[in-house]
Amino acid sequence: MNDARRLSIIRAVHTVIYTVMAASTFTLIYAGITGKTGIWLWGALSLLAVESAVFTGFGFKCPLTGLAVKYEAKTGY
């Protein structure tokens, strides 16, 4: 597998993670506005907690940035 293919996979994974995390954030906002709770809220809160821990552990930078740069990305995330 060449570097361009690896970079494409990294970018696709990043896009999927970003989409899930954005949906989690909107779920949290919706629950806050409506007062509704349920399994989706707890799942969203769990994902957001994990994301916060990952960002804190990687110095408040996306951990995929290092991989993308390794495979010759011209700009970071």
C-alpha positions as CSV (number, residue, x, y, z in Angstrom):
1,M,0.0,0.0,0.0
2,N,1.5,3.4,-1.0
3,D,1.5,6.5,1.1
4,A,-1.3,8.2,-0.8
5,R,-3.6,5.3,-0.1
6,R,-2.7,5.3,3.6
7,L,-3.3,9.0,3.8
8,S,-6.7,8.6,2.2
9,I,-7.6,6.0,4.8
10,I,-6.4,8.2,7.6
11,R,-8.5,11.1,6.3
12,A,-11.6,8.8,5.9
13,V,-11.2,7.6,9.5
14,H,-10.9,11.2,10.6
15,T,-14.0,12.2,8.8
16,V,-16.0,9.3,10.3
17,I,-14.8,10.1,13.8
18,Y,-15.5,13.8,13.3
19,T,-19.1,13.1,12.1
20,V,-19.8,10.8,15.1
21,M,-18.4,13.4,17.5
22,A,-20.4,16.2,15.9
23,A,-23.6,14.1,16.2
24,S,-22.7,13.4,19.9
25,T,-22.4,17.1,20.5
26,F,-25.7,17.9,18.9
27,T,-27.3,15.0,20.9
28,L,-26.0,16.6,24.1
29,I,-27.3,20.0,23.1
30,Y,-30.7,18.5,22.2
31,A,-31.0,16.7,25.5
32,G,-30.1,20.0,27.3
33,I,-32.8,21.9,25.5
34,T,-35.5,19.4,25.7
35,G,-34.6,17.7,29.0
36,K,-34.9,14.3,27.4
37,T,-32.6,11.5,28.5
38,G,-32.0,8.0,27.4
39,I,-29.4,5.6,26.0
40,W,-28.4,8.0,23.2
41,L,-27.5,10.7,25.7
42,W,-25.4,8.4,27.8
43,G,-23.7,7.1,24.7
44,A,-23.0,10.6,23.5
45,L,-21.6,11.6,26.9
46,S,-19.4,8.6,26.9
47,L,-18.0,9.3,23.5
48,L,-17.4,13.0,24.4
49,A,-15.6,12.0,27.6
50,V,-13.3,9.6,25.6
51,E,-12.6,12.3,23.0
52,S,-11.7,14.8,25.8
53,A,-9.3,12.3,27.4
54,V,-7.7,11.5,24.0
55,F,-7.2,15.2,23.2
56,T,-5.8,15.9,26.6
57,G,-3.5,12.9,26.4
58,F,-2.2,14.1,23.0
59,G,-1.5,17.7,24.1
60,F,-4.8,19.0,22.7
61,K,-4.0,17.9,19.2
62,C,-5.7,15.3,17.0
63,P,-3.7,12.1,17.3
64,L,-4.3,11.4,13.6
65,T,-2.3,14.6,12.6
66,G,1.0,12.8,13.3
67,L,0.0,9.9,11.1
68,A,-1.2,12.2,8.3
69,V,2.1,14.1,8.4
70,K,4.0,10.9,8.4
71,Y,2.3,10.0,5.1
72,E,3.1,13.4,3.6
73,A,0.0,15.4,4.3
74,K,0.8,19.0,3.4
75,T,-1.4,20.4,6.1
76,G,-2.5,19.1,9.5
77,Y,-6.0,18.7,10.7
